[in-house]
């Protein structure tokens, strides 16, 4: 079995702190947590189509309509920026995207934006999580904040793992924490598991930043 290599502070072994017996919802029903998925898909598709049209129109303007060199370069640059920004917006570790452009220059710009987002956004949850831990405090009396922090750390683990059973387990548990944050009540045993998990995450982050 291959060993999954993760950055410091993220260890899938922590997931075993959560027993399947205490799960709020069966993992096979996890997809039902996302009630806005259809609307998001429709909106995303419409936005994507519009941006592809905008970029293509700018490139056509640069190629066939204007004769001035400055105007050609400006239109070409606008087209590349639109494609790049779309690629940046569309990166989602849970939903791979196909490049929507056929023109090589636009396809390359979209891919550059997508790749840039892939590398930069993967690290964002860690920075946000550390800020919440140390600016607001881990030992908060607000249980809703605890569930939010727990969800963030679980999503971080899932993002680093990317694929496989451990990643799916982490995402399922993160969505469960969101349910607790919204008002559901965990079982006594689950709450103990959450407390243990959070204490371990605090230790890991403290070790990582030499707190």
C-alpha positions, -999 to +999 in steps of 0.1 A: +000+000+000+014+034-010+020+059+018+003+093+013+027+121+017+013+153+032+026+186+044+035+191+080+004+194+102-018+172+081-021+135+089-049+112+077-043+090+108-062+116+127-094+105+109-094+073+129-104+093+159-139+094+144-159+061+146-183+053+118-208+042+144-213+078+155-218+093+120-248+116+118-256+104+083-246+073+063-216+083+041-236+071+010-260+100+016-234+127+018-243+142-015-276+153+000-258+179+021-253+201-009-288+214-017-276+242-039-256+220-063-280+223-092-283+261-090-245+265-087-240+243-118-265+264-138-250+297-128-214+284-133-223+272-168-239+305-178-209+325-165-185+302-183-203+305-216-203+343-213-166+345-205-157+322-233-177+344-257-161+376-244-125+362-247-132+349-282-148+382-293-117+401-281-094+378-300-115+381-332-113+419-328-075+417-325-072+394-356-098+407-380-113+440-372-087+466-361-056+475-380-038+496-354-010+477-336-018+492-302-055+482-306-045+447-317-023+442-287-048+456-263-076+434-276-053+403-275-043+411-240-079+415-229-088+382-244-059+365-225-068+381-193-104+370-195-093+334-203-068+335-175-093+348-149-118+321-160-092+294-154-084+308-120-121+310-110-128+275-122-102+255-102-120+232-078-101+201-064-134+182-062-146+190-098-120+188-126-127+211-156-120+208-193-103+237-211-132+254-229-110+272-255-100+260-290-077+289-299-042+280-286-035+314-271-067+314-251-064+277-241-029+284-228-041+315-208-070+295-193-046+267-183-021+291-168-049+306-146-062+271-137-027+259-127-019+290-107-051+286-087-043+250-082-010+258-065-021+289-046-056+281-034-045+247-020-025+265+007-053+291+016-073+269+040-042+264+062-036+301+065-072+308+073-073+279+098-042+291+116-056+326+118-088+313+134-069+291+158-045+316+172-065+349+168-098+336+182-084+307+203-090+270+202-105+266+236-136+287+228-168+283+247-187+287+215-194+251+203-205+264+169-170+279+163-155+246+173-175+228+147-165+254+121-128+250+129-131+212+129-148+214+094-120+236+081-093+212+093-111+182+078-115+200+045-078+208+046-070+171+050-093+162+022-078+188-001-043+175+006-053+139+000-073+148-031-085+113-039-093+080-022-112+067+008-094+089+033-103+120+013-139+110+010-140+102+047-125+137+056-151+154+034-180+135+048-169+144+084-164+180+074-200+182+061-211+166+093-194+194+113-213+219+091-245+202+102-235+206+139-226+242+132-261+248+118-278+234+150-277+196+149-265+180+181-237+154+181-239+123+202-219+124+235-193+100+220-190+121+188-185+152+209-156+135+228-141+125+194-144+161+182-127+174+213-098+149+209-094+156+172-093+194+178-068+191+206-046+171+183-049+197+155-039+224+180-008+204+190+002+199+153-002+235+144+017+246+175+045+223+165+045+234+129+048+271+137+069+265+168+044+283+191 
